Amino acid sequence: MTVVAATATGLPALAALFGLLFGRRVRPILIAVPAAAGAAVLAIVVAASIGDDVRESAVRLTPTGALDLTLGLRVDGLAALSAVLVTVVALLVQVYSAAYLREDPRYSSYAALVSLFTAAMLLVVYTGDLIVLLVGWEVMGVCSYFLIGHHWETTAARSASIKAFVVTKLGDVPFLIGILVLATGADSFRIRDVLAAVPDGGAGWVTAGTLLLLGGVAGKSAQVPLQTWLPDAMAGPTPVSALIHAATMVAAGAYLVARLYPAFLASHATLVVLAVMAAVTMIGSALAALAQEDLKRVLAWSTVSQLAYMTGALAVGGRDAAMFHLLAHGAFKALLFLAAGVVIHVAGTGALAGMGGLRRRAPIAFWSMTAGLAALAGVPPFSGFFSKEAVLGAAEHTAAGHGGVSTAAGWLVLVAGLLTAVLTAAYATRVWLRVFFGADGSARAGAEVPAHADAADYGPVPHVGEAPAAMTWPLVVLAVPTVLFGFAAFTGLPSFGSALGYDELTPHPLTTVLALAAVLIGAGAVAALWRRDPAGDPARMLGPVRGPALRGFDVDGLYGVLVRAPVRLAAKASLFTDRAVLDTYVKGAAQSAWLLGGGVRRGQNGNARLYLTGLFAGVVVLAVAVAVSA
């Protein structure tokens, strides 16, 4: 199995290499799509065959003293199912992109970067060594920089790519230190050895290492306080958003915690910090999603909120529930982003104010996006209902005092999850009504498209009109797991349940009733406002909170005060020190040497009489000195 997994990782990596070298000579679709399809087939083979087994293989890369680096693979049920999600979504994104960017002059490099991105995520999923995982982790960051900035001719794309790179790298600094702390404590970089070295009662090095790892988790998964890069990443092409926000980069943080979960469970302090981070993130980002005026930004903030559900489940001991929601979210969020691309393609804008009545003009997008929004809101029987119930059930279990996690963390995640369910149903219903019902957006009286929500600011719309088949049939494919994935877990599908190790995902009936009531409250409030004023925006229900929520609660401004201003001040002080102090010393030393050289040069003029006079004067001085001293 490890050989098959390695081949699945290598295929998109080779496709990236060939695409960069020969993309202008050979049609990129002939390189990228077959490689993605091959990787998907191999990943499915691994997932179907792994069962309860754990397969490992390792090759020593180089001796480094006490801690060796190994190129190793560790394939278990968690890795196998995650790889299926990554490869299937990557394949659909490659097919979708071939139509979406068919006239883009940079499509060849784009396809190669998507292949490299896929290979990097598979490396993170399959690897058994923390340093090799770090390599895949960083390659994803570099690829995201180029893919988000694909439309580099626009200011928004350039600034968004730089912001995503800088913010995620800010989290990667403690992440790297955390890896070194864990490896030093376990005397190995291998994940197997690190987990085996974790003592039952925990240890200082475990707490320090896991807390530091949360920096990278917050950066990659866009959790508070490093969430601001994700909404701006909408400047990239829509299929890039589907890839990054559904199956790869943002899911890497939650996947890493699940991969090293015994270490995190051994540190109660880390889990409490994770619970607080998740609760604040899921509520704040859900409010931001409800206030947004651009379709892709709604989905972006929704991604941040749903990732917080995963980290919240991990914080209360619900690893299985978190991974269930990761897989379900990967399917329905990829569906939502690709469907949003079709909607924007048809409407010619990404602004909600410019949409409306599109259910007849884009019927496939309407039905698929309806399924995706229902899953997002947690409407039964869609996959999101089952996965969210699993998360809330895990929080309820911990809040009741079961398990070894703090009950306070359980209550915090449970209450935040229910409040977020209300907000999620509200913004999902708002999007559904504003995009597909009512009058055509261009005919709405008084409808104004905000400048920051215009499609031109988030990548140009490649075409306007009817979407091609290559952009619509991936929606149909993704709609299948969106509708049926939940049944696979709760009906005990052998290949699913045994691979991920689910014991019990069913919450208490009271929690289910509360979750369904939350959905009804959120959706009902928006529907009532819509019925009263179809031309208005139900987001007005937020009142004075709407402005701050639209701006992401001004976290960027806070960073400007706390980080950017001090850094600029330090840079100015450094510049002054460099120019006024260091340069002065350097120039002074040079000037002194020049003056001294000039004086010496005047004495060395070739006049013999001057030399003899100087010699005689020197002898006289020495003689006088000797006489005086005697």
Secondary structure as UniProt FT lines:
FT   HELIX           2..22
FT   TURN            23..25
FT   HELIX           28..50
FT   TURN            51..52
FT   STRAND          55..62
FT   TURN            65..66
FT   STRAND          69..75
FT   HELIX           77..100
FT   TURN            101..103
FT   TURN            105..106
FT   HELIX           107..126
FT   HELIX           130..148
FT   TURN            149..153
FT   HELIX           155..186
FT   HELIX           191..197
FT   TURN            200..201
FT   HELIX           204..220
FT   TURN            221..222
FT   TURN            224..225
FT   HELIX           229..232
FT   HELIX           233..235
FT   HELIX           238..242
FT   HELIX           243..247
FT   HELIX           249..259
FT   HELIX           261..265
FT   HELIX           268..291
FT   HELIX           295..315
FT   TURN            316..317
FT   HELIX           319..347
FT   HELIX           352..354
FT   TURN            358..361
FT   HELIX           363..377
FT   TURN            380..381
FT   HELIX           383..399
FT   TURN            400..401
FT   HELIX           407..436
FT   HELIX           441..443
FT   TURN            445..446
FT   HELIX           451..453
FT   HELIX           455..458
FT   HELIX           469..490
FT   TURN            491..492
FT   HELIX           494..500
FT   HELIX           509..532
FT   TURN            534..535
FT   HELIX           538..545
FT   HELIX           546..550
FT   HELIX           552..554
FT   HELIX           555..559
FT   HELIX           560..564
FT   HELIX           565..576
FT   HELIX           577..582
FT   HELIX           583..603
FT   HELIX           608..629
//
